[in-house]
Amino acid sequence: MVFRNVDGTRFADVTAGSGPGPTAVHSSRGAAFGDFDNDGDVDVLIMNMNEPPTLLRNDYAGPNGWIEVKLEGTRSNRAGIGATIVVDAGGRRQARAVVSQSSYYSHDDLRAHFGLGAAPRAERIEVRWPSGAVDVLKDVAGRRLLTVREGSSPP
């Protein structure tokens, strides 16, 4: 089944409009989430037993914005695993932890994806690194991949 988050208050079942992938019969064991086609929306790769994986491409074409954050550690580990990213945009605050694994037989995209809704930019992005360092960026344009290098924000 495929569900869409509706205003952070409930989920709507959108399986019927999601193409044949979600209803195809497979023996599946894991799922990896990430922007596989680098178009700004989150796709899903489902790991099937003894057969190729199934890619569920999300081809969102609406007006809402997004930003993806990729970390480059200098004192912390190179991928920023263990860091927490907090994004303030459009009156909402979102947080994501960068983790190395999240599902059986699967590994999510290490880039953290944030929906911005109608906001064209993030007012503030804070990265709390495993080393204890904190980077803060302000007024960051959306609809792009942002790479944050540990220790690179202005003091």
Rosetta constraint file for C-alpha pairs under 8 A:
AtomPair CA 1 CA 13 HARMONIC 7.27 0.50
AtomPair CA 1 CA 14 HARMONIC 7.75 0.50
AtomPair CA 1 CA 15 HARMONIC 5.36 0.50
AtomPair CA 1 CA 22 HARMONIC 6.21 0.50
AtomPair CA 1 CA 23 HARMONIC 7.43 0.50
AtomPair CA 2 CA 13 HARMONIC 6.04 0.50
AtomPair CA 2 CA 14 HARMONIC 5.58 0.50
AtomPair CA 2 CA 15 HARMONIC 4.72 0.50
AtomPair CA 2 CA 18 HARMONIC 7.39 0.50
AtomPair CA 2 CA 22 HARMONIC 7.11 0.50
AtomPair CA 3 CA 11 HARMONIC 5.80 0.50
AtomPair CA 3 CA 12 HARMONIC 5.34 0.50
AtomPair CA 3 CA 13 HARMONIC 4.58 0.50
AtomPair CA 3 CA 14 HARMONIC 5.49 0.50
AtomPair CA 3 CA 15 HARMONIC 6.93 0.50
AtomPair CA 4 CA 11 HARMONIC 5.36 0.50
AtomPair CA 4 CA 12 HARMONIC 5.19 0.50
AtomPair CA 4 CA 13 HARMONIC 6.56 0.50
AtomPair CA 4 CA 14 HARMONIC 6.53 0.50
AtomPair CA 5 CA 9 HARMONIC 7.47 0.50
AtomPair CA 5 CA 10 HARMONIC 6.10 0.50
AtomPair CA 5 CA 11 HARMONIC 4.64 0.50
AtomPair CA 5 CA 12 HARMONIC 6.59 0.50
AtomPair CA 6 CA 10 HARMONIC 5.38 0.50
AtomPair CA 6 CA 11 HARMONIC 5.52 0.50
AtomPair CA 6 CA 12 HARMONIC 6.74 0.50
AtomPair CA 14 CA 18 HARMONIC 6.39 0.50
AtomPair CA 15 CA 19 HARMONIC 7.72 0.50
AtomPair CA 15 CA 22 HARMONIC 6.87 0.50
AtomPair CA 15 CA 23 HARMONIC 7.88 0.50
AtomPair CA 18 CA 22 HARMONIC 7.08 0.50
AtomPair CA 20 CA 24 HARMONIC 6.19 0.50
AtomPair CA 21 CA 54 HARMONIC 7.03 0.50
AtomPair CA 21 CA 55 HARMONIC 7.66 0.50
AtomPair CA 21 CA 56 HARMONIC 6.33 0.50
AtomPair CA 22 CA 56 HARMONIC 7.57 0.50
AtomPair CA 26 CA 48 HARMONIC 6.32 0.50
AtomPair CA 26 CA 49 HARMONIC 7.71 0.50
AtomPair CA 27 CA 48 HARMONIC 5.63 0.50
AtomPair CA 27 CA 49 HARMONIC 5.61 0.50
AtomPair CA 28 CA 46 HARMONIC 6.81 0.50
AtomPair CA 28 CA 47 HARMONIC 5.61 0.50
AtomPair CA 28 CA 48 HARMONIC 4.16 0.50
AtomPair CA 28 CA 49 HARMONIC 5.79 0.50
AtomPair CA 29 CA 46 HARMONIC 7.64 0.50
AtomPair CA 29 CA 47 HARMONIC 5.82 0.50
AtomPair CA 29 CA 48 HARMONIC 6.21 0.50
AtomPair CA 29 CA 49 HARMONIC 6.97 0.50
AtomPair CA 29 CA 104 HARMONIC 6.32 0.50
AtomPair CA 29 CA 105 HARMONIC 6.87 0.50
AtomPair CA 30 CA 46 HARMONIC 5.85 0.50
AtomPair CA 30 CA 47 HARMONIC 5.12 0.50
AtomPair CA 30 CA 48 HARMONIC 7.60 0.50
AtomPair CA 30 CA 103 HARMONIC 5.51 0.50
AtomPair CA 30 CA 104 HARMONIC 4.90 0.50
AtomPair CA 30 CA 105 HARMONIC 5.54 0.50
AtomPair CA 30 CA 106 HARMONIC 5.73 0.50
AtomPair CA 31 CA 44 HARMONIC 6.56 0.50
AtomPair CA 31 CA 45 HARMONIC 5.55 0.50
AtomPair CA 31 CA 46 HARMONIC 4.40 0.50
AtomPair CA 31 CA 47 HARMONIC 5.95 0.50
AtomPair CA 31 CA 103 HARMONIC 6.15 0.50
AtomPair CA 31 CA 104 HARMONIC 7.52 0.50
AtomPair CA 31 CA 105 HARMONIC 7.72 0.50
AtomPair CA 31 CA 106 HARMONIC 5.80 0.50
AtomPair CA 31 CA 107 HARMONIC 7.92 0.50
AtomPair CA 32 CA 44 HARMONIC 5.72 0.50
AtomPair CA 32 CA 45 HARMONIC 5.11 0.50
AtomPair CA 32 CA 46 HARMONIC 6.49 0.50
AtomPair CA 32 CA 102 HARMONIC 7.73 0.50
AtomPair CA 32 CA 103 HARMONIC 7.01 0.50
AtomPair CA 32 CA 106 HARMONIC 5.27 0.50
AtomPair CA 32 CA 107 HARMONIC 5.46 0.50
AtomPair CA 32 CA 108 HARMONIC 4.68 0.50
AtomPair CA 32 CA 109 HARMONIC 7.44 0.50
AtomPair CA 33 CA 42 HARMONIC 6.39 0.50
AtomPair CA 33 CA 43 HARMONIC 5.85 0.50
AtomPair CA 33 CA 44 HARMONIC 4.74 0.50
AtomPair CA 33 CA 45 HARMONIC 6.49 0.50
AtomPair CA 33 CA 107 HARMONIC 7.80 0.50
AtomPair CA 33 CA 108 HARMONIC 4.94 0.50
AtomPair CA 33 CA 109 HARMONIC 6.25 0.50
AtomPair CA 34 CA 41 HARMONIC 7.91 0.50
AtomPair CA 34 CA 42 HARMONIC 5.00 0.50
AtomPair CA 34 CA 43 HARMONIC 5.42 0.50
AtomPair CA 34 CA 44 HARMONIC 6.55 0.50
AtomPair CA 34 CA 108 HARMONIC 5.95 0.50
AtomPair CA 34 CA 109 HARMONIC 4.64 0.50
AtomPair CA 34 CA 111 HARMONIC 7.66 0.50
AtomPair CA 34 CA 113 HARMONIC 7.99 0.50
AtomPair CA 35 CA 39 HARMONIC 6.82 0.50
AtomPair CA 35 CA 40 HARMONIC 6.38 0.50
AtomPair CA 35 CA 41 HARMONIC 5.75 0.50
AtomPair CA 35 CA 42 HARMONIC 4.68 0.50
AtomPair CA 35 CA 43 HARMONIC 5.46 0.50
AtomPair CA 35 CA 109 HARMONIC 7.17 0.50
AtomPair CA 36 CA 42 HARMONIC 7.54 0.50
AtomPair CA 36 CA 43 HARMONIC 6.17 0.50
AtomPair CA 40 CA 66 HARMONIC 6.56 0.50
AtomPair CA 40 CA 67 HARMONIC 7.33 0.50
AtomPair CA 40 CA 68 HARMONIC 7.45 0.50
AtomPair CA 40 CA 143 HARMONIC 6.81 0.50
AtomPair CA 40 CA 144 HARMONIC 7.28 0.50
AtomPair CA 41 CA 58 HARMONIC 6.26 0.50
AtomPair CA 41 CA 59 HARMONIC 7.16 0.50
AtomPair CA 41 CA 60 HARMONIC 6.65 0.50
AtomPair CA 41 CA 66 HARMONIC 7.88 0.50
AtomPair CA 41 CA 113 HARMONIC 8.00 0.50
AtomPair CA 42 CA 57 HARMONIC 7.91 0.50
AtomPair CA 42 CA 58 HARMONIC 6.27 0.50
AtomPair CA 42 CA 113 HARMONIC 7.56 0.50
AtomPair CA 43 CA 55 HARMONIC 7.42 0.50
AtomPair CA 43 CA 56 HARMONIC 5.88 0.50
AtomPair CA 43 CA 57 HARMONIC 4.91 0.50
AtomPair CA 43 CA 58 HARMONIC 5.11 0.50
AtomPair CA 44 CA 55 HARMONIC 5.88 0.50
AtomPair CA 44 CA 56 HARMONIC 5.06 0.50
AtomPair CA 44 CA 57 HARMONIC 6.61 0.50
AtomPair CA 44 CA 58 HARMONIC 7.89 0.50
AtomPair CA 45 CA 53 HARMONIC 6.56 0.50
AtomPair CA 45 CA 54 HARMONIC 5.71 0.50
AtomPair CA 45 CA 55 HARMONIC 4.48 0.50
AtomPair CA 45 CA 56 HARMONIC 6.18 0.50
AtomPair CA 46 CA 53 HARMONIC 5.50 0.50
AtomPair CA 46 CA 54 HARMONIC 5.06 0.50
AtomPair CA 46 CA 55 HARMONIC 6.33 0.50
AtomPair CA 46 CA 56 HARMONIC 7.78 0.50
AtomPair CA 47 CA 52 HARMONIC 7.44 0.50
AtomPair CA 47 CA 53 HARMONIC 4.70 0.50
AtomPair CA 47 CA 54 HARMONIC 6.70 0.50
AtomPair CA 47 CA 105 HARMONIC 6.97 0.50
AtomPair CA 47 CA 106 HARMONIC 7.24 0.50
AtomPair CA 48 CA 52 HARMONIC 6.32 0.50
AtomPair CA 48 CA 53 HARMONIC 5.21 0.50
AtomPair CA 48 CA 54 HARMONIC 7.18 0.50
AtomPair CA 63 CA 118 HARMONIC 7.18 0.50
AtomPair CA 64 CA 115 HARMONIC 7.45 0.50
AtomPair CA 64 CA 116 HARMONIC 6.56 0.50
AtomPair CA 64 CA 117 HARMONIC 4.60 0.50
AtomPair CA 64 CA 118 HARMONIC 5.13 0.50
AtomPair CA 64 CA 119 HARMONIC 7.50 0.50
AtomPair CA 65 CA 115 HARMONIC 6.10 0.50
AtomPair CA 65 CA 116 HARMONIC 4.80 0.50
AtomPair CA 65 CA 117 HARMONIC 5.40 0.50
AtomPair CA 65 CA 118 HARMONIC 6.20 0.50
AtomPair CA 65 CA 119 HARMONIC 6.41 0.50
AtomPair CA 65 CA 120 HARMONIC 6.00 0.50
AtomPair CA 65 CA 121 HARMONIC 7.78 0.50
AtomPair CA 65 CA 142 HARMONIC 6.20 0.50
AtomPair CA 65 CA 143 HARMONIC 5.73 0.50
AtomPair CA 66 CA 113 HARMONIC 7.23 0.50
AtomPair CA 66 CA 114 HARMONIC 5.56 0.50
AtomPair CA 66 CA 115 HARMONIC 4.34 0.50
AtomPair CA 66 CA 116 HARMONIC 4.83 0.50
AtomPair CA 66 CA 117 HARMONIC 7.26 0.50
AtomPair CA 66 CA 142 HARMONIC 5.62 0.50
AtomPair CA 66 CA 143 HARMONIC 5.05 0.50
AtomPair CA 66 CA 144 HARMONIC 7.27 0.50
AtomPair CA 67 CA 113 HARMONIC 6.04 0.50
AtomPair CA 67 CA 114 HARMONIC 5.38 0.50
AtomPair CA 67 CA 115 HARMONIC 6.62 0.50
AtomPair CA 67 CA 116 HARMONIC 7.13 0.50
AtomPair CA 67 CA 142 HARMONIC 5.08 0.50
AtomPair CA 67 CA 143 HARMONIC 5.33 0.50
AtomPair CA 67 CA 144 HARMONIC 5.39 0.50
AtomPair CA 67 CA 145 HARMONIC 6.07 0.50
AtomPair CA 67 CA 146 HARMONIC 7.20 0.50
AtomPair CA 68 CA 111 HARMONIC 6.06 0.50
AtomPair CA 68 CA 112 HARMONIC 5.39 0.50
AtomPair CA 68 CA 113 HARMONIC 4.40 0.50
AtomPair CA 68 CA 114 HARMONIC 6.16 0.50
AtomPair CA 68 CA 144 HARMONIC 6.41 0.50
AtomPair CA 68 CA 145 HARMONIC 4.69 0.50
AtomPair CA 68 CA 146 HARMONIC 6.01 0.50
AtomPair CA 69 CA 111 HARMONIC 5.34 0.50
AtomPair CA 69 CA 112 HARMONIC 5.07 0.50
AtomPair CA 69 CA 113 HARMONIC 6.53 0.50
AtomPair CA 69 CA 145 HARMONIC 5.91 0.50
AtomPair CA 69 CA 146 HARMONIC 4.89 0.50
AtomPair CA 69 CA 147 HARMONIC 5.82 0.50
AtomPair CA 69 CA 148 HARMONIC 7.06 0.50
AtomPair CA 70 CA 110 HARMONIC 6.95 0.50
AtomPair CA 70 CA 111 HARMONIC 4.56 0.50
AtomPair CA 70 CA 112 HARMONIC 6.57 0.50
AtomPair CA 70 CA 145 HARMONIC 7.15 0.50
AtomPair CA 70 CA 146 HARMONIC 6.14 0.50
AtomPair CA 70 CA 147 HARMONIC 4.67 0.50
AtomPair CA 70 CA 148 HARMONIC 6.24 0.50
AtomPair CA 71 CA 78 HARMONIC 7.84 0.50
AtomPair CA 71 CA 79 HARMONIC 5.91 0.50
AtomPair CA 71 CA 80 HARMONIC 5.43 0.50
AtomPair CA 71 CA 111 HARMONIC 7.30 0.50
AtomPair CA 71 CA 147 HARMONIC 5.76 0.50
AtomPair CA 71 CA 148 HARMONIC 5.04 0.50
AtomPair CA 71 CA 149 HARMONIC 6.03 0.50
AtomPair CA 71 CA 150 HARMONIC 7.50 0.50
AtomPair CA 72 CA 77 HARMONIC 7.99 0.50
AtomPair CA 72 CA 78 HARMONIC 5.37 0.50
AtomPair CA 72 CA 79 HARMONIC 5.49 0.50
AtomPair CA 72 CA 80 HARMONIC 6.00 0.50
AtomPair CA 72 CA 147 HARMONIC 7.17 0.50
AtomPair CA 72 CA 148 HARMONIC 6.12 0.50
AtomPair CA 72 CA 149 HARMONIC 4.61 0.50
AtomPair CA 72 CA 150 HARMONIC 6.16 0.50
AtomPair CA 73 CA 77 HARMONIC 5.25 0.50
AtomPair CA 73 CA 78 HARMONIC 4.25 0.50
AtomPair CA 73 CA 79 HARMONIC 5.92 0.50
AtomPair CA 73 CA 80 HARMONIC 5.15 0.50
AtomPair CA 73 CA 129 HARMONIC 7.95 0.50
AtomPair CA 73 CA 149 HARMONIC 6.02 0.50
AtomPair CA 73 CA 150 HARMONIC 5.06 0.50
AtomPair CA 74 CA 78 HARMONIC 6.28 0.50
AtomPair CA 74 CA 149 HARMONIC 7.19 0.50
AtomPair CA 74 CA 150 HARMONIC 5.62 0.50
AtomPair CA 74 CA 151 HARMONIC 7.72 0.50
AtomPair CA 75 CA 131 HARMONIC 6.42 0.50
AtomPair CA 75 CA 150 HARMONIC 7.31 0.50
AtomPair CA 76 CA 80 HARMONIC 6.37 0.50
AtomPair CA 76 CA 129 HARMONIC 6.74 0.50
AtomPair CA 76 CA 130 HARMONIC 5.83 0.50
AtomPair CA 76 CA 131 HARMONIC 5.26 0.50
AtomPair CA 76 CA 150 HARMONIC 7.78 0.50
AtomPair CA 77 CA 81 HARMONIC 6.66 0.50
AtomPair CA 79 CA 110 HARMONIC 7.53 0.50
AtomPair CA 80 CA 98 HARMONIC 6.79 0.50
AtomPair CA 80 CA 129 HARMONIC 6.83 0.50
AtomPair CA 80 CA 130 HARMONIC 7.39 0.50
AtomPair CA 81 CA 97 HARMONIC 7.96 0.50
AtomPair CA 81 CA 98 HARMONIC 5.04 0.50
AtomPair CA 81 CA 99 HARMONIC 5.34 0.50
AtomPair CA 81 CA 100 HARMONIC 6.32 0.50
AtomPair CA 81 CA 130 HARMONIC 7.65 0.50
AtomPair CA 82 CA 97 HARMONIC 6.44 0.50
AtomPair CA 82 CA 98 HARMONIC 5.46 0.50
AtomPair CA 82 CA 99 HARMONIC 5.97 0.50
AtomPair CA 82 CA 129 HARMONIC 7.10 0.50
AtomPair CA 82 CA 130 HARMONIC 5.65 0.50
AtomPair CA 83 CA 97 HARMONIC 5.78 0.50
AtomPair CA 83 CA 98 HARMONIC 5.52 0.50
AtomPair CA 83 CA 127 HARMONIC 6.80 0.50
AtomPair CA 83 CA 128 HARMONIC 5.48 0.50
AtomPair CA 83 CA 129 HARMONIC 4.51 0.50
AtomPair CA 83 CA 130 HARMONIC 5.41 0.50
AtomPair CA 84 CA 95 HARMONIC 6.80 0.50
AtomPair CA 84 CA 96 HARMONIC 5.66 0.50
AtomPair CA 84 CA 97 HARMONIC 4.32 0.50
AtomPair CA 84 CA 98 HARMONIC 6.29 0.50
AtomPair CA 84 CA 127 HARMONIC 5.80 0.50
AtomPair CA 84 CA 128 HARMONIC 5.17 0.50
AtomPair CA 84 CA 129 HARMONIC 6.74 0.50
AtomPair CA 85 CA 95 HARMONIC 5.50 0.50
AtomPair CA 85 CA 96 HARMONIC 5.31 0.50
AtomPair CA 85 CA 97 HARMONIC 6.30 0.50
AtomPair CA 85 CA 98 HARMONIC 7.82 0.50
AtomPair CA 85 CA 112 HARMONIC 7.80 0.50
AtomPair CA 85 CA 125 HARMONIC 7.08 0.50
AtomPair CA 85 CA 126 HARMONIC 5.71 0.50
AtomPair CA 85 CA 127 HARMONIC 4.56 0.50
AtomPair CA 85 CA 128 HARMONIC 6.40 0.50
AtomPair CA 86 CA 93 HARMONIC 6.92 0.50
AtomPair CA 86 CA 94 HARMONIC 5.63 0.50
AtomPair CA 86 CA 95 HARMONIC 4.29 0.50
AtomPair CA 86 CA 96 HARMONIC 6.62 0.50
AtomPair CA 86 CA 125 HARMONIC 5.71 0.50
AtomPair CA 86 CA 126 HARMONIC 5.11 0.50
AtomPair CA 86 CA 127 HARMONIC 6.48 0.50
AtomPair CA 87 CA 93 HARMONIC 5.68 0.50
AtomPair CA 87 CA 94 HARMONIC 5.27 0.50
AtomPair CA 87 CA 95 HARMONIC 6.33 0.50
AtomPair CA 87 CA 114 HARMONIC 7.56 0.50
AtomPair CA 87 CA 122 HARMONIC 6.65 0.50
AtomPair CA 87 CA 123 HARMONIC 7.80 0.50
AtomPair CA 87 CA 124 HARMONIC 5.91 0.50
AtomPair CA 87 CA 125 HARMONIC 4.59 0.50
AtomPair CA 87 CA 126 HARMONIC 6.54 0.50
AtomPair CA 88 CA 92 HARMONIC 5.68 0.50
AtomPair CA 88 CA 93 HARMONIC 4.52 0.50
AtomPair CA 88 CA 94 HARMONIC 6.58 0.50
AtomPair CA 88 CA 122 HARMONIC 5.83 0.50
AtomPair CA 88 CA 123 HARMONIC 5.67 0.50
AtomPair CA 88 CA 124 HARMONIC 5.18 0.50
AtomPair CA 88 CA 125 HARMONIC 6.45 0.50
AtomPair CA 89 CA 93 HARMONIC 6.61 0.50
AtomPair CA 89 CA 116 HARMONIC 6.03 0.50
AtomPair CA 89 CA 119 HARMONIC 6.36 0.50
AtomPair CA 89 CA 121 HARMONIC 6.67 0.50
AtomPair CA 89 CA 122 HARMONIC 4.48 0.50
AtomPair CA 89 CA 123 HARMONIC 5.41 0.50
AtomPair CA 89 CA 124 HARMONIC 7.13 0.50
AtomPair CA 90 CA 116 HARMONIC 6.82 0.50
AtomPair CA 90 CA 117 HARMONIC 7.20 0.50
AtomPair CA 90 CA 118 HARMONIC 7.13 0.50
AtomPair CA 90 CA 119 HARMONIC 5.14 0.50
AtomPair CA 90 CA 122 HARMONIC 7.47 0.50
AtomPair CA 90 CA 123 HARMONIC 7.85 0.50
AtomPair CA 94 CA 114 HARMONIC 7.40 0.50
AtomPair CA 96 CA 112 HARMONIC 6.63 0.50
AtomPair CA 97 CA 112 HARMONIC 8.00 0.50
AtomPair CA 98 CA 110 HARMONIC 6.30 0.50
AtomPair CA 98 CA 111 HARMONIC 7.78 0.50
AtomPair CA 98 CA 112 HARMONIC 7.03 0.50
AtomPair CA 99 CA 110 HARMONIC 7.18 0.50
AtomPair CA 100 CA 107 HARMONIC 6.71 0.50
AtomPair CA 100 CA 108 HARMONIC 7.46 0.50
AtomPair CA 100 CA 110 HARMONIC 7.30 0.50
AtomPair CA 101 CA 106 HARMONIC 6.72 0.50
AtomPair CA 101 CA 107 HARMONIC 4.76 0.50
AtomPair CA 101 CA 108 HARMONIC 6.32 0.50
AtomPair CA 102 CA 106 HARMONIC 6.83 0.50
AtomPair CA 102 CA 107 HARMONIC 6.16 0.50
AtomPair CA 102 CA 108 HARMONIC 6.56 0.50
AtomPair CA 103 CA 107 HARMONIC 6.75 0.50
AtomPair CA 116 CA 120 HARMONIC 7.12 0.50
AtomPair CA 116 CA 121 HARMONIC 7.19 0.50
AtomPair CA 116 CA 122 HARMONIC 7.23 0.50
AtomPair CA 116 CA 142 HARMONIC 7.54 0.50
AtomPair CA 120 CA 141 HARMONIC 6.48 0.50
AtomPair CA 120 CA 142 HARMONIC 5.57 0.50
AtomPair CA 120 CA 143 HARMONIC 7.78 0.50
AtomPair CA 121 CA 139 HARMONIC 6.48 0.50
AtomPair CA 121 CA 140 HARMONIC 5.43 0.50
AtomPair CA 121 CA 141 HARMONIC 4.30 0.50
AtomPair CA 121 CA 142 HARMONIC 4.55 0.50
AtomPair CA 122 CA 138 HARMONIC 7.31 0.50
AtomPair CA 122 CA 139 HARMONIC 5.70 0.50
AtomPair CA 122 CA 140 HARMONIC 5.12 0.50
AtomPair CA 122 CA 141 HARMONIC 6.43 0.50
AtomPair CA 122 CA 142 HARMONIC 6.64 0.50
AtomPair CA 123 CA 138 HARMONIC 5.50 0.50
AtomPair CA 123 CA 139 HARMONIC 4.51 0.50
AtomPair CA 123 CA 140 HARMONIC 6.44 0.50
AtomPair CA 124 CA 136 HARMONIC 7.00 0.50
AtomPair CA 124 CA 137 HARMONIC 5.73 0.50
AtomPair CA 124 CA 138 HARMONIC 4.44 0.50
AtomPair CA 124 CA 139 HARMONIC 6.06 0.50
AtomPair CA 124 CA 140 HARMONIC 7.12 0.50
AtomPair CA 125 CA 136 HARMONIC 5.66 0.50
AtomPair CA 125 CA 137 HARMONIC 5.13 0.50
AtomPair CA 125 CA 138 HARMONIC 6.37 0.50
AtomPair CA 125 CA 140 HARMONIC 7.79 0.50
AtomPair CA 126 CA 134 HARMONIC 6.93 0.50
AtomPair CA 126 CA 135 HARMONIC 5.70 0.50
AtomPair CA 126 CA 136 HARMONIC 4.47 0.50
AtomPair CA 126 CA 137 HARMONIC 6.48 0.50
AtomPair CA 127 CA 134 HARMONIC 5.57 0.50
AtomPair CA 127 CA 135 HARMONIC 5.14 0.50
AtomPair CA 127 CA 136 HARMONIC 6.46 0.50
AtomPair CA 128 CA 132 HARMONIC 6.62 0.50
AtomPair CA 128 CA 133 HARMONIC 6.18 0.50
AtomPair CA 128 CA 134 HARMONIC 4.68 0.50
AtomPair CA 128 CA 135 HARMONIC 6.77 0.50
AtomPair CA 129 CA 133 HARMONIC 5.33 0.50
AtomPair CA 129 CA 134 HARMONIC 6.09 0.50
AtomPair CA 129 CA 150 HARMONIC 7.45 0.50
AtomPair CA 133 CA 150 HARMONIC 7.63 0.50
AtomPair CA 133 CA 151 HARMONIC 7.21 0.50
AtomPair CA 134 CA 151 HARMONIC 7.56 0.50
AtomPair CA 135 CA 150 HARMONIC 6.93 0.50
AtomPair CA 135 CA 151 HARMONIC 6.29 0.50
AtomPair CA 135 CA 152 HARMONIC 7.01 0.50
AtomPair CA 135 CA 153 HARMONIC 5.32 0.50
AtomPair CA 135 CA 154 HARMONIC 7.98 0.50
AtomPair CA 136 CA 153 HARMONIC 5.93 0.50
AtomPair CA 136 CA 154 HARMONIC 7.74 0.50
AtomPair CA 137 CA 153 HARMONIC 6.30 0.50
AtomPair CA 148 CA 152 HARMONIC 7.16 0.50
